[in-house]
């Protein structure tokens, strides 16, 4: 008998609370690289009373719970997936998965998944409005979608159609075939700041996800918390470095994060002042001549200008101390320790202080590049590595189809509804294909600026990922047609006219080139581990179906994912059958990592790492980082800094409908210091309001001493209002409700080349 305390999960009887506790421990171990245990080794399961297993298969595939795409091995018993483990030959995952990866089984078997195409029968749209869905066939779904999009295409022009989706090949092909410049990605709320700076100052293209932590001897972080986010490619080698390699770890963060808890030094710096700290470090390293002169002379541009700038501005540790509240001697000690270490690295990633968080974050990101360059760390063992990737043939190289309606460069320079065309360096960071400005898309639609948008295509985006998401809800109400492709019955799906169910990654095929850690070229195979459970399709098939239904068959006929995969295998010198046996292909024997190899082919204007950015200078931006404060400062009305975090088991706002993960964390909280709470009369577990100038939310208070008294922190990913989520619905609140939308005009006035969303540049008040 299965009691309320137990559950039959995927054919296995498990003790739910035991499993919930165990998965936390397992995820923590996986996140910090301390274990490669199989789920079955944790003794969390009881054997269900079922027939003996007659067939067991071990199938290589690739995780798809986040964009790290760790290689994994699936254990399938009698056609059902029962276990996922990491592939030990994978340089990204290193043989382990994080909590999100292990939860992929429930993601596949979640009963709330979209199971078939649907059309809306209720013309009214909005929060808590029932779409009154009706099941339809794929033929009808494509027919409706194609007809509606074609009407907009013919009447208003292709620019009146916007696609909001990641810049994956099938999505790009869809936008380019239609001929719309309006392809909007989430980068200005995510990795856009670092990507733009990396392009302008280091490589001329791409972004840096690869950091060789395992070989570092001194790791410095301005708020990057890989252990607390379960970022396997970073957390695992970082922990190896500090536990086995004896590396020193220094973390500057207003919160005592998981990574900070392992640090030799934790500096609870004032939010938004990391830039001052970094500038003063540059001052010390240059003036005490602690920099790597040979590296700087050979591989960088603008050192003399930087030295003059830093000194003329007076960026001393004493100056920085008055801003950061960190003692000058502490700043000097960290600068010296960092510069004199054998293999130091300043760790960066999309969620640190140099990410899209503050008005000055883009300047900090540039300062971080400079610090890594001054100590000779970029593209060196133990440092940030310029990724080594294989070369895959693109769609056009494999399939014979006509030229796109407009030249890509011409199309991407057209005016866009999100204003990206006014940010030339951000545009270049997209590699010539506009990734857009996430937070301004709703305003562009509502204001009909520079023209009217009539239809939208969404792929795996959710309204809750937008700052002030109610603005996007209002924007979608104005459109004639919205089609959404998703796995889950998300809030965005509830605003759609047609919902297209996408297959889960465990049901799909493809090849994943390593980018999250690419010290050498490597590719991971993705193949179905079970038969497709429902009437779903991958987005590639959906995109081709939409194009055919729009009367654009010339961009779809004869194109198939299978043939493209075969062409990619041929380019690698292997076959699909060979990859199925190992799960991975790599070029390590022929192309082992060599220090500084990629520095010989940089694509910046000077072909060097630009301490002084000539690209920024060309477009009228500050060519070197200079101090400026964050946008919003504490006031009598809003006295607390606002911080956002993401739990290791949550994939943004995607997997909150997992019942086991919700036992671990039923809802999000506002974390605040015990002394602050006492002053406000707030007790642990009290429901309180957190309010900013943009909105307010109601969440539980969680008290700790591991945060600055002038800060509060809210977890991202909660506040789902889609009633189709049987677990996630109405749990917690959405942190994005408190974030003001940064307009194009504001970013232009600020001189910010990245138009970052400023996700944490807001202050709040807390009350019962």
N, C-alpha and C positions, 0 to 999 in steps of 0.2 A: 504493500500500500504506500502511495506517495502522499506524505503529509504536507502541510503548508510550509514546513521548514525544509522540505526537500523538493526537488524538481527533476523531471525527466527532460534532459537537455540533449538534443541530438541523439536520442536513443540510449543515453547513458544516465543512470540514476546518480544524482550528485547531491551532496549536502550543500545547499545554496550558501548558507552563511560561512561554512567552512571554506567553500570555494571562493567566496568573495574575499575572505581574509587572505587566503592563499594566493589569489591572483594579484593582490596588492604586493605581497612579498615577492612573488615571482616577477612582477613588472618592475619593481625597484631593483631587483638583482639584474634583470636584463638591461635596464636602463643604464646601470653603472658598470655593466660588464663583469659581474661577479659570479655569473652562473650560466650554464647552458642546459639546465635540467629540462627534461620533457615534462609535460603536464602530468603524465601518468606517474612520474616519479614522486610527485608531491603528495600522493595518497589522498587525493581530494575526491576520488570517485569510488562508487560502489558498482559492482557489476549488476546490470539490470537483468531481470528475469526474461531473457529473450533466447532465441535459438542461437546455437554456436555460430561463430563467424565462419563462413565458408571461403571467403576470398579477401585478402588484404593486399592493397597496392600502395607503394611509396612513390609519389609523383612529384617531380621537380616543378616548381612554379615561382612566381614573384609576388610578394605582398603588395597590396594596393591600398592599404589603410592610410598611408601618407605618401608624399612624393619622394621619400627616400628609396622606396621600392626594394627593400631587402629581399634577397633570395631566400626561399623557404622550401621545405619538403612537407607534403601533405600525406597523411596516413588515411587511406580510404578503406573502409570495411563494408563489403557488400553494397557498394555504391554510395555510401554515406561518409562524408568527411567527419573524422572524429578527432584529429589532432593536427596541429601545425607546429613545425620546429624550424629553426634557422639552418641554412646551408653553411657548413663550416668553411667552405672555400670562397665565400663571398667577402670581398674587401669592405663592403658597406656594412652588412649586419654582423659579420664575424661569427656566424653560427648561432646567434640568438635573435629572438624577436622581443619587441617591447610589449607592454600590455595591450596596446591597440592592435598589434599584429596577432597576438593570441586571441583577441576578441573577434577576429575575422570570421570564425566559425559561426558565431551568433549573427554577425552581419549578414552572412549568407542565408541563414535559416530564419531570420527575423520574420515573424508572421505578418508584420505591418508593411513589408516591402510593397512597392508598386508591382502588380502582377500582370497587368495587361494595359493596352492603350485605353484612354478614356477621353470623353468630351464633356465639357461643361454644358449644363442645361439651364442654369440660373444666371441671367445676365448681370445680376448685382454682384459686386466684388468688394472685399474688405475683410478686416479682421473679424473672426467669428461668423462669417457669412458662409453658409453651406453651398458649395458649388453644384450640388445635386448631380454628381458624376453618373455617366452612363457608359458602360463598357462598349467599345467598338473594336473593329478589326484593324490590323496594321494598314491594310489598303485604304480603309476609310480615314484613318489618322493621317496618312500621308496625303490623301486627296484633299482633306479639309485644310491641312497646313499649307500644302502647295498652292491651293486656290487662293487662300487669304494672303499669303506672302506675295503671290504673283499680282494680285489686285493692287497691293501697296506699291510693288515694284513698277507696275505700268502707270499708275496714277500719280504717284509722288516721287518716284525715283528710288534707286537702290539705297541711297543714303538714309531713307526713311525707315530702314530696317536696321536694328541694332542687335548684335550678338554679345551676350555676356557669358564668357566662358574662358577657361584656361587656354593659353595659346598653343594647344596641341595641333599636330598636323591636320587631323580631320576638321577641326574647328576653323583653322586658318583657311583650309581649302574651301570650306563652305562660305566664309565671308568673302574671299577673293573671287569665287565663282559668281556670287551674287553681285559683287562690285560695290560693297559698302565699306566706307572707311571706319565705321563705328563698331569696333571690336573692343570690348571693355573687359579688362582683367582686374584681379584684386590686388595688383602689386603695390599700389600706393597705401594700402593698409597692411602690407606684408614685407616683401623683400625689395621693393622699388628703390629705396634710399641707397642701400648698399650696392645694388646692381648698377645704378646710375653712377655712383662715385667710382666703383671698380672699373667701369667702362671708361670714364673720363681720365682716370689717373693711372691705371695699370695696364689693362689688356686691350682697350679699344673695343671690346665686345664681352659678352658673357657675364658671369657672376662667380663669386668665390664661395663654394660650399665645402671645399676640401681643406681641412686643417689637420696636419700630421701630429696630433696631440701625443700619440704614443712615444714619439721621439723628442718631445719638448722637455726642457729642463726648467722652464719658468713660464707659467701660464697666467696671463693677466686678463681679466674680464670686466668690461663695463656693463654689467647687468645681464650677460648671457648665461642662462641656466639650463644647460643641456641635460643634466641629471634630473632636474625637476620636471623637464618636458619629455623625458624618456626618448630623447633623440639618440638612438642607438649609434649612428655613425660618429657622433661626437662624444657622447657620454662614456661609452665603453673604452675607447682609447685614452680619454682624459683620466679616467679612474686608473687605468693601467699605468699611466705616467706618474701619478702621484702616489700610488700604492706600491708598485713594483720598481718604477724607475727613479723614485725619489725626487720628482719634480716639485717645485714650489708653486702653490696656487694662491693667487691674490684676487679677491672678488670685491668690486665696488657695486653695491646694490642697497637700496633703501630697506629691502627685506632680507631676512636670513633665509635665503632660498636653500634648496637641497644642495646645489653646488657650493654655495657659500658655507654650508655646514661642514663641508670637507676641506675648506680653505685653511691655509696657514695664517692668512690675514683676511678678515672681513671688514670692509670699510662701509658703514651705513651712510653713504653720501646723500646729500640733499638732491631730490629729483631734478633732472634737467641741468645740473651743473657739471656733469662729467666732462663737458667740453673744456671748461676752465682747468680741470685737473689734467687733461691730456695736453693742453697748450703749455702748461707749466712743466710737464714732463719733457716736452720737446725742448723747452728752454734749458733745462738742466742737462740733458743729453748733448745738446749742441755746445753750450758754453763750457761744460766740463770735458768736452772732446771725448765723449764716451761712445760716439757713433762709429760704425764700421766704415772707415774711410775708403777702403778699397771698393767695397760694394757701392757706396754712395757715388764715388767718382765714376764707376763703370756703368751702373744700371739706373741712375736717377738723373732727373733734370730739375734745376732750380734751387739747388742747395743754398747758394749765396743769397738769393732773394728771400728764401725762407729764414735764414739766419738774421738778415736785416729786419725782416718783418717781425719776428718773435721778439727781438731786442727792442725795436722802436716802440712796439706796443706795450712793452713792460710786463710780459706774461710770466712773472716770477712766481715761485711757490708761495711767497708771502701774499702776493696779489690773489692767487687762486684760493688760498686758505680762507680769505675773507668771504669768498663766494660759496665755497663747497662745505665749509665748517670742518675741513680736514686739516690738521696741523701741518704747517709748512715742512717740518722735519720728516713727517710721515710721507709727504709727497716726494721729497728728495730721496728718501730711503727706497721707495718703490721705483723711482726713476733709475736710480743707480743699480739696484738689484736686477731690474729688467734689462738694462743696457749691458751689464757685465756678465750676464748668464751665458752659458755655452750655446744654448739653442732656445732663445726666448720666443714667445709668440703672444700677440694680443688677439685673443679669441673674439671673433665677431659672428653674428648671425642675425636673422631678420627680426628677432624679438628683443634685441638688446637696446641700450640707450641710443645707439647710432641707427636704429631702425626707424620706422615711420612714426615716432612717438612725440617728438618735440619740435618746436620751431627751429631749434639749432641742431637737430640731429644730423642733417646732411653735412654740416660743418664738422661735427664730431666724427662722422664716418671718414671724411677726408683726413682728419687728424690721426685716426687709427691707421689708415694706410701709411701715413708719414712715419708714425712710430715703428711700424713693422719694417718699413724700408730703412730707417736709420740704423736699425740693429741687424740689417742684412737677412731678414727672416723670410721675405716673400720668395716663393718657389725654391725653398731650401728645406732639407730634412728637418723636421720639427716645427715647420712654419706653415703659413697659408700657401697651399699648392695651387698653381694654375692647372686646372683639370686636364688630364690626358684622356681623350675620348676617341673611339673608333669613328670612321666615316661611314655613314649610312646613306644610301641613295634616297633622294626625295621622291615624291609622287611623280613629278614630271620626268625624272630620269628613268622611271620604270614604265609609266603609262603614257600613251600617245593621246593627248587631248589638246584642244585649241588653247591659244593664249588667253589669259584671263581678260575680261572686258576692259580693264584698265591696267596699265603698267603699275607694278606694286609701289614703286617710289612715288609715282604721280598720285595714286590712290591714297597713300598714307600721308600725303602732305595736304590733302583736302581738309577743309574745316570739319571739325567733329563736334558732336553734342556735348562731350565731356571736357573740351578745351585742350586736349593733349597737344594739338598742333601748335599751341603757344609755348610749349616747353621743349625746345629742340634737343636738349641733351637727354631728357627722359625719353624722347622719341627714338634717339639713337640707341639708347640702352635696350630698346625692344628689337634691335637687330633689323631695323627697317620695317618691321611690322608692328603697328601701334598696339600697345597693350592697354592704353587708356588710363583714365583717372577714376578710380572706383567711387569715391565719395561725391563726385560732382555729376555723375550720370543722371541722377534723379532730378537735380536742378535743371540740367540741360533739357530733359524731356518736358518738365513742367513749364519752363520759361520759353520753350520752342526756340531755343538759341543754339546755333544760328539758323535752325530750320525746325520743322515739325517732324517728330518721329511718330510713326503709326503702328509699328509692329516690333516685337522683340522675341529673340530666341535665347533661351537660357539653358546652360548645361552645368549641372552640379554646383550651382551657386544657390545660396539661401539668402533671403531677405535679412536674416539676423546677422549676416556678415558685414552689412553696410552700417557705417555710423548713422545714428538717428534713423533706424530702418522705417519708421512711419512715413518718412519722406518718400521712400521708394514705393511703399504701398500706394500712396496718393498718385505717384507718377504712373504706376501700372494701370490704375483705374482709367487713365486718359487714353490708353492705347486701344486701337481697334482689334488687335489680336496679339495674344501671348502664347507661345508654345514652350513647354518646359520638359527637358529630359532629366530624369533623376532616378535614383534607386529608392529613395525614401519619400514618404508623403509629406514633404516639407512645407513650410509656410509659403514658399514661392509656388509650389505646385498648387496650393489652394487659390492662387491668384491667376492660374492659367486657364486658357480656353481649351487647350488640348494638352494632355499629359502623356509623355512617352516614357515607358518604363525601360530603364537601362539594366543590363546584366551586371552582376557583381564581378569583380576582378577574378574570382575563383571559377568563373564560368567562361572566361575569355582567353584569347590568344594574343601574343605580341612579343616584342623584344624590348627590353629596357636597358639603355646604355647608362652606365654608372655616372652620376653627377654629384651626388651627395658625398661621395668619397671616391675620387678617381685619381689615385696615385699612378695607376697604369690603366690602359684601355681594358674594359671588361663589359660584357653584356650578359644580362640574365634573361632566361626564357620565362615567358608566361604561357601557360596552357591550361585548359579546363581540367579541374580535378574531379568534377562531377558533371553530370548532364545539366543543361539549363533547366532550372526548377519551374520557371513560369514562362509566360509569353512575352519575353523580353528580348532586346537586341542591344548590341554594342553601339556606341555613338557613331562609329564609322559607317555602319549600315544605315543608321538613322539619317546621317547627313546625305548619303547618296540617295536615299529614298526621298528626302525633301527636295533635292535638286531635280530629280526626275519629275516629281509632281509639280514643280514650278515651271516645267518646260525647259529646263537647262540640262537635258540628258547628255549633252556633249561633254559635260564635266563629271559624269557618273558612269556612263556605259563602259563596260570592260574593266572597270576598276574594282579590285577586291583586296581586302586585307591579307588574305592567304597568299596571293601572288606577291604582294609587297613584302611580306615576311620572308618568303623564299628568296626574293632578290636581296634582301638584307643579309641573309645567311650566305648567299653566294659571294657578296662583297667581303664577308668575314673569312671566306675560305672554308666554310663548314656547311652542314645541312641541318634541316629541322630535326631529322631523325637523330643525328649525333647530339644535338643540343638537348633533346629529350632525355638522353641517358645521363648527362652530367648536370644539366640545368644552367651551366655557365660556359662562356667563352672568354678567354683573355689572351692578351698579347704580351704578357709579362716577360716571357723568355726572349722575345725579339726586342722589346722596348722596356727594359727596366728603368726605374726612376733615376734620373740624373739631376743633381742640383743645378739650378739656374738655366736648365735647357730651354725653357719657354721664354726666358727673358731675352733671348736672342731674336725673337720674332714678335715682339709686342707691336700692337697696331694703334698706339696712341700717336698723336701728331709728331712727337719727337722720337718715337719708338723706344721710349724709356719710361720708367715709373715717374710720373710727374708730381713732384712735391709742389711745384707751381704749375697749375693746370692751364695749359694754353687753350684747351677747349672751353673751359669756363670763361677765360678771358675773351675769347672770340665771341661768345654769346652774351657778354655783359654781366657775368656773374663774378663773384669774388674768386680770384684764382688761388688764394690760400685761405685756410680757415682762420677766422677771426671771431672774437668773443661776441656773442649776443645772448641775452637771457631767453628763457622759454617764454611762451605766449602768455599763459594765465598764471598769476601768482596768488598765493593765499591772501584772503581779505577778511574783513569782519563778517561778511555775509557767507563766504565760502572759504573756510579756514584750512581745509585739508587738501594735500596733494592726492590725486587719484591715480592709482596703479591698477593695471589689468594683468592677470596671469592666466595660464592655461594648465590644467591638471594633466599629468602624464598619460592618463587613460582616456582623455577626451580628444577627439579629432575635430577641433573647432566646434561647429554646431551640428556635426554630422551624426555622431553615434550615441547621443544621449538617450536613445530609445532602447538601449541594451539593459535589460532588467538586472543583470549581475553587476554591471558598473554602477547602476543607480543604487544598489544596496551599499556599495562602497561610498558613494556620495549622492544622497537623494536630491540635493539641491545646492545651489551655490550660496556663498556667504559673503559678508563684508568683513574682512580681517582688519582688526584695529588693535592698537596697543592697550594694555590693561589700564594704564594710568589715564589715557584719553577716555576710555569707556567709563571709568570710575567718575571722572569729572562730569561726564554727560549723564550719569545715572543709568548706564546701560550695563546689563549683565550678559554673560555668555549664553547664547541661545535666544535672546530677545529678538523679536522682529523689529527692525528699524527702517527708516527711510534714508536713502542716500540721494541727495539732490544736487544737481549742477545747474548752470544757466541754460542747459539744453533740455533737461527733463529730470524725472526722478523715478526711483525703483524702490521696492520693498523686499528686503532680504533679512536673513538671520545674521546676528552678530556673532563673530568668532574672535575670541580674545587671545592675545599672544604677547610675548615680550620680544618676539623676533621681527619687529617692524618699527620704523621710526614713529614716535608719538604724533608727528604732524602728517602722517600718511595713512590712507586706508586702501585696501586692495580687494578687488572683486574678480571672481573667476569668470572666464568667458564661456559661452556655449549654452547657456540656459535661457529660460523664458520662452519656451516654445508655445505657440498658440494654435498650432495645427491639431485639431481634435482627432486626426487620424493616427497620431502617435498615442498608443495606449499606455506607454510608460513615461515618455518625456513631457507629455502635455501638462502645462500649468505648474511646472516645477521650477522654482527659483525665478530669477529675473534676468533680463538681457542687459549686459553691461553697456552695449552700444547705445542704449537710450540716453546715456549721460554725455555722449560725445558730440560736441557741436560740429556741424559740417563746415569744413574749411573750403571756401569758395575759390574759384580760379582767380578772381580779382585779388583776394587776400594773399594767395601764394605768389602772384606776380608782384604785388606790392612788397612782399617780404624778400623778394629776390631769391626764392628757393627753386633751384632747377628741377627738383624731384616732385614738387606739389604733393608732398606726403600728407597723409590724413591727420597727423598729430593725434594719435590714438590715446595718448595719456596727458596731453597738454591742456588739462582742465582741472579745476579745483571744485571741491564739493563740501557740503555740510551733511551732518548725520544727526538724526533726531528720532525719538520714539513717536 
